Amino acid sequence: MIIYPDLELRKGRLVNLIRNRIDSPLIYDVDPVEAAHDLAAQGAEWLHVVDLDAVFNDGDNAAIIKEIIRTVGCSVQVGGAIRSIEKVHSWMDAGAGRVVIATAAVKYPHFVKVAATAYPDAVVVSIDARGGFVVVDGWTTTTKFTPIEFAQQFKDVALAAIVFTDIDRDEDYPASTMAHAASLAAKVRTPVIVSGVVKSLDDISTLSYLPNITGVITSRALFGGAFTFAQANAIAMEQHAKAAPFQ
């Protein structure tokens, strides 16, 4: 399992959104490029970088993200308002390892298929869910279909992964569990990366045992000091070693 440190950028700063509210983000006192380099030095294989300003149509952080891609020395998965094939081309030309398509995947599923045809195994679909149903538009609009129903339309598409965010778990809903993530991962062939569910190292350990969950995106717990990248990565690597076949 791969640990994906989540670098969310707002006005050039490293932040995290509480309940996806752009008006009151948690702000981390660290330069995003320096943070990216530090994580790569600690052994991060991938960084998950999101341009929140682009998501909320309030400018962009493209220059910073391109500097990270150019200088960090590990693979970068880029998300944030990727709504056209031109934007996909732009990020891939800039050296991104993958692009993440979120709301546009719900509204324009054919766009995902076009992007994945152009860049096989380099396109990721992001699925956010609350109460068992997919939500879009910054978690403000609830659709009528479940994550599994939505994901299955891409079963023959050469996606790199599905990022699944369980909003109930992210927002500490009392009855929330990891069951939704586990169920989705069990019913699709595309590798699943979970987001928003990790609060502790125990959560990483639990996820590492679940079939077809190949990665964990972490931001608030990591940058908030619940654990270090080295601690999280050690658990992920330990479970990977146990799962590897004997030589």
N, C-alpha and C positions, 0 to 999 in steps of 0.2 A: 504494500500500500504506500502511496506517495502522499507526503504532507505538502500542501500548497499554501504557503503564506499568502495572505490576502492583503494587497496594498490598494486601499481605496483612496482616491485622490480628489480633493476638493480645494479649489483655488491654490493649487500648488502644495497643499499640506496633506499629510497622512492622517486620515480620519476613519471613523466608523459610525454608521448611522444606527441610532436606536429607533426601532419600529419604522425604519426606512424614512425617517423624517430628516429632510435636508436642512431645515432651519435650526437644528440644535445638535450638530454632530459631536461625537467625542473626538477631540483633537489630540494627537500624539506629538509630543515635542521631539520629533526626529525628522531629519531630512529624508524624503522618500528615496532618493538615489542612494544615499548612504545606507539606509535600511536595507535596500535591495542588495547592495554589495556585501553587507554584513551577513545577510541570510545565505547568499551564495557561498560566502567563505565558510559558513557553518555546514555546508553540504546540501543546500536546497537544490533539487533537480529542476523544479519548476517554481515560478512565481505567478500568482493570479493577480493581475493588475486591472483595476476598474476605474474608468474616467467618469466620476459622478457628475461633474459639470456638464459633460456631453449628454448624459442620461436625462438631466433636468433642463436641457437646452439653455445652459447658462455659461457659455464659453467651453473651453476644453483644456486638457492637460497633455495634449499630444506631444509637445516638445519634451516634457519630462519623461513620458513613457518611452519615447524613441531613444532618449539618452539611456534609460535603463536597459532597453533591448540591446543597444549598441555596445554597452560597456560592462554589463553585469556578468557575462560568462556562463549563464545558465539559460534554460528555455523560459520563455515568457508567454503566458496565456492572457490575451487582452480582451476585455469586455467594456461595454459602455456605448450605447447608441449605435450599434452596428446594424444598420437597417437597409443597407443597399450592397449590391455586389461591388460597386465602386469602393465602398469603405472596406470591404473584405480585401480587395486587391491592394488597397493602400497599406493596410496593416501587414499583409503578407510580404509586400515589397519592402516594408520597413524592417523586416526580419522577425516578426512575431512567429512563435512556434505554432500557436493556435489562435483562433478568434472565437468569441463566445456570442451567440445570438440568443437573445432573450425574448422580449415582447414581440419582436418581428417574427419570431418562429411561430408564434401562435396566430398572428394576423396574416402572415404570408408564408405558409409552410413550403410553398414551391421555391421561395427564395433560398431556404435552407438546402433544398435538393440541388439547386443550381450551384450554390457555394461549395457544397460537399463534392459535387462532380468536378468542379475546378480545382479543389484542394482536398483530395481524399485524406481522411484521417487527420485533418487539421481544423475541422469545424466542430464546435461544441454547442449543443443546445442546452439552454438554461431553463429549468422548470421550477417555478415557485408555486407552492401550494399552501392553502389555509383551509382547515376544516375538511380536508380530503379533496378539494377542488383546485384546479389551476387558477392562479390570479395573474393579472397583467397590469401594465400602466403604473409601475411603482407600487404594486400591492393594493391598488385602489379599486380594481374591477375584477369581480369573480366570474369565471366562466362556468359552463355547465358540464365540463368533462373532467375526469380524474386524471392524475399524472400518468397512470398506466395507459388509459385510453389515448391520451395525447402522444405519449412516447411511441406507441405501437405503429403510428403512421410513418415513422422513420426507420422501421425495422430493416428495410432493404437499402438504407442510405449509409454511405461510408463515413459515419460520424466518428470522431475521435473519442467522444464521451458525452454523457449527459450529466450536467450539474443539477442536483436536486436540493432545493432549499425548503425545509419544513418550517414554515413561519410560526406555527404553533409552538414548536420546540425552541425556535430562536427567541420568541417572546415569552418563554417560560410559562406557557399555558399549563395549568396544573395537571391535566390528564395526558399531556403529550408524552410520546415515547419515540423510539426509533423504528417502530413497526412500519410506518409508511415508507421510510427509506429502504428498509429490508425487503418489503413487498415489491417495490418498484424494481429493485436490483435483481430480485429473483425471477421477474417476469419479462425482462428485456435482455437482449443479447449484447447491447451496447454497454461498455463499462460505465459505472456510475461513480461520480464524485459527489460526496455529500457536503452541504454547506449549512451553517447556522445551527448545527446540532451539538457541536463540541463545546463542553463547558470545562472538562477536566481530562487528565491523562487516562482515567478509567474509560471515558467515552471513546477515546481513540483505540484503546485496547479492545473494547466491545466491537467497534466497527471493523476492526482488522480481522475478526473472525467471520464476518458475514460475507457470503458468496457474492461475487461480482461487484463489490464495493472496492474500487481500486484507488480511491483517493479521498482526502479530507481537506477542505478549505477552512482555514482558521484565521481570524483577525482579532476579535475582541479578547478572546482568552489568551492568545499569543502576545499581543502588544499590551494587554492589560496586566500581564505578569502571572497568569494562572499556571503557566509552564513556559519553558524555553523551547525554541525550535529543536535544540539538541535532544531534549528529553522526549519530545513528541516523535522525532525522527527515529530515535533509538527503539521505541516501541514498534513503530511501523516496520523498521528493518528487521527486528527480531521475529516478528510474525511472518515476514516475507521469507526469512531464512528457514523457518519451521515448515513453511509450505513448499519450499523448493524440493524437487526430487533428489534422491541420493544419486551421486555420481558413481 
